[in-house]
């Protein structure tokens, strides 16, 4: 379980847009990370992520414990043989507190959802998530970047170059795009439109996800969208507070999952169930069927590794659950 006397822990965060992996050591220092697109294929993205991590590390570190989080945490947990599977709120809170023990508010914006976590005295006491409308997420900016034919990586710089943002209706993606097109046709500079889009997203987030929340500093902003300097500037404008962006803002969920894995194996010492760095070479297959045993008509999902059934879920009564 050791390499040069050190133990290592793996965290995997699989969401609808990105798949993130992180390896930390006993001191919870990030050794290496991977950030890739999920592309609607979580099994493939996990295997690809493990392969990239293996290549980055360039040595066969033995993982003492592995954890998963994210919207596909259950599936990714089965694929890697995770020792612990936990929700994103817990993972992001742990990672944030590791980097700043005084943090009181965590704002996280991903590709398809966004969340806010309220921390008091080092404990998550409240949270909210937006999973319904894309107007407050990264996909909102992605769509508008495509419409403007501007790489999303340039959005932040262009937004910060503007001193006169146009007003964009940001409550709905359809209305926002119509409003943006209208502003283009009126002849507004692209930089002003982009800054208006960033401010629209910030307003949408604060009026929906952050509604009714006591947003106290220090405030940490994370998720892939935190790379957008224009959005950081917009949040600082509306909150009148400094916004902290951690160094590893894009893989905080994975770091949190790795910390959870470390805590799990420390509390309950045992040999890790992690399948190892050969996961990319394994064959995983998912199939599904409907159980017609009762009016519930449950959708059952089966996962096979190298043709062996390793997991099954979906039945409300537990009829199809695998028994160890």
Secondary structure, DSSP 8 states (H G I E B T S, - for coil): --BTTB-EEEEEEE-SSEEEEEEEETT--EEEEEEEE-TT-HHHHHHHHHHHHHHHH-S---EEEEEEESTTHHHHHHHHT-SEE--HHHHHHHHHHHH-TT--EEEEE-SS-EEEEEEETTEEEEEEEE-S-GGGSHHHHHHHHHHHT--GGGHHHHHHT-SS------S-HHHHHHHHHHHHHHT--HHHHHHHHHHHHHHHHHHHTTTT----SSEEEESGGGG-HHHHHHHHHHH-S-EE--TTGGGHHHHHHHHHHHHHHHHS--------TTGGGS-EEEEEEE--SSTT--EEEEEEETTEEEEEE--SSSTT----
